[in-house]
């Protein structure tokens, strides 16, 4: 699984569990955004919308818990 971290100088910098990969923008699907999960299929990349949505939901839940614990500490 690759996750788009950022776009820089014509490349999508994507992270997996072990490394950061520089993928030319020409290979990235149109409309792909930071945080999207990419899968390689038949030599092409595609956005996995379900996995992207799941990761964003987990991140939102984590942020909500962190903010709630910060409010409790005040």
Phi, psi and omega in degrees: 000133176245140176239130179289118178273314182193169176248135186206122173050047177081011180232151167261123176268115187241140181250141167239193184295337189245336189202172173251129181250143175257113182248126180303139182302332179299338181265353183268135180300143176301135179088355178296146185229164175303135180094348179290144176268129179251146172233146177261128183221119180055039177081000180239154178264144174221152177279130174268096186298321180295314179293323178296314180298318180297314179298319179293322177297315178299319179294319179295320179295318179296316178298318179299317178295318180297316180293323178294320179290328177292321177295322179293330183284342183282000000 
